[in-house]
Amino acid sequence: MDELDALQASLNGALDALRDELSAQNLPPLSSTATEQHPLDDPAYLGSPRIFEARRLALGCIGQLRNLLQVPYEKVVEQSFAVYDTACMNIAVSTGMIDVLAESPALSVVELAKRLDLHPIKVATVLRYLATQGWLIEHEYNKTAFQLSHNTSLSLFDHLKAHPAEFEQWSKSVRSLGAASQKALINDYPWASLDSKTFVDCGGGHGYLSMLLSQELKNSKFIIQDLPEVVRMTKKNVEREYLDQQKEGRLIVEPHDFFQPQPRKADVYMFRYILHNWSNDDCVTILKKSASAAPPEAKFLIIEYIPHRSGFDPSHAPRSTLDDFRGLQDYRPLEPPAFIPLNYGVNAKMHSALGVHMMGVFNAAERYMASVFHLPLSYEFESLITLSHSQEEWEEIIEAAGMHIEGVRALRANVSVIECVMKPVHVNGNGRVNGMNGTNGTNGYH
Ligand SMILES: C[S@@+](CC[C@H](N)C(=O)[O-])C[C@H]1O[C@@H](n2cnc3c(N)ncnc32)[C@H](O)[C@@H]1O
């Protein structure tokens, strides 16, 4: 018997027996939202042998199914981020969040953060990570946790520049993140429509995205830019693996600091896993500087993980089912069915942990998109806590950079592409250049 079939059959059998036994013993149904403890969860309660074995078998099947279904890379990342489970739990207890929530369970994150003198975004990141795993529930400093723990005022990148061996190791780990979603990124995005174009890969790291794309788009040219310390390695990679494209002038590697005006005029500017390393203000600066030499029709592709909130769709009305996906070639996400969280729960753990990591290292975040994923402006954590701020959202950053969003494509491997263009500008009679949104191009970020 096929392993998947066997596990499914055992799981079904175990759940059926569990339900049967609950009813035979007049026990209430199981519920993850009940406010009262279920008798089965009481260590003093001794269930029947059948109920004990049914629960043991069901949990065993779930574990085996998880081993069977989970991609090894995700498991490795999950394991290496496991430290954040304890760290987040520790923060929730040691900062007093749990105590405050026990007294005032319906407190907003903003209010909770105010009471504890913490930053609301940080509180929210920790709470979201814990909520993703079915638990619940951070520290206000302008400095990042990385700077505090290393007793330095250097950013991670400045620290890495001074430690080349660590920089190389760090770049390799980023490479593995890119490699995990590379196939989906190449397959699920309509790159062919962009052939014959010139691309700038801003902060292109070791250059693997551009190298791969240069194989697909034979008439396109790619300029990979990064810090001088990284570019040395990128040049070696290109020479070793893609010498032909380099000789044809289709793969160029050069140093460029993306906080300086972009000198290259190109059709497409790509930012893969760049902006999630920077604060909102820095993201706006990077995008604006990158647009310095861009023609009006240039595209800016932001390639990132865009999280969903961990709550549920109260309507329980999925608009598509797995049956609709039979034979489907072009990817689109499935709306989660009843009792599956909008972010698919544990599936979001790796990226949710990356959000905690980004906060610790860069005071940055994995950012949400209110308009695309129809998020309300306030998020609720298991009915206990309400988070109402919009600072994590892409729309705000893109708008402030003088751009607008043309589209967003969700790809397999949990990665999305946000397609942006610059807002048209027009010159007034008085010779001043205004953005189409009626502002003079200035905003809160200046
Ligand atoms: C998370 S990595 C992403 C690399 C690459 N885009 C990818 O997807 O594999 C971030 C990159 O930004 C680069 N970076 C950091 N600060 C930079 C700056 N001021 N100018 C240009 N690149 C920078 C880093 O060296 C690193 O290669």
The ligand as a Gaussian input file, in Angstrom:
#p B3LYP/6-31G(d) Opt

LIG

0 1
 C       19.226000      39.166000       1.064000
 S       20.499000      39.487000      -0.068000
 C       19.693000      39.220000      -1.604000
 C       20.612000      38.923000      -2.743000
 C       19.964000      38.655000      -4.099000
 N       19.083000      39.732000      -4.531000
 C       19.255000      37.327000      -4.100000
 O       18.047000      37.301000      -4.185000
 O       19.942000      36.298000      -4.029000
 C       20.700000      41.239000       0.044000
 C       21.816000      41.764000      -0.822000
 O       21.825000      43.199000      -0.694000
 C       23.198000      43.588000      -0.767000
 N       23.353000      44.962000      -0.220000
 C       23.292000      45.364000       1.068000
 N       23.482000      46.716000       1.164000
 C       23.659000      47.153000      -0.120000
 C       23.872000      48.447000      -0.682000
 N       23.919000      49.552000       0.098000
 N       23.994000      48.553000      -2.034000
 C       23.912000      47.426000      -2.820000
 N       23.699000      46.167000      -2.341000
 C       23.576000      46.035000      -0.999000
 C       23.909000      42.538000       0.078000
 O       25.312000      42.511000      -0.149000
 C       23.191000      41.272000      -0.399000
 O       23.830000      40.677000      -1.494000

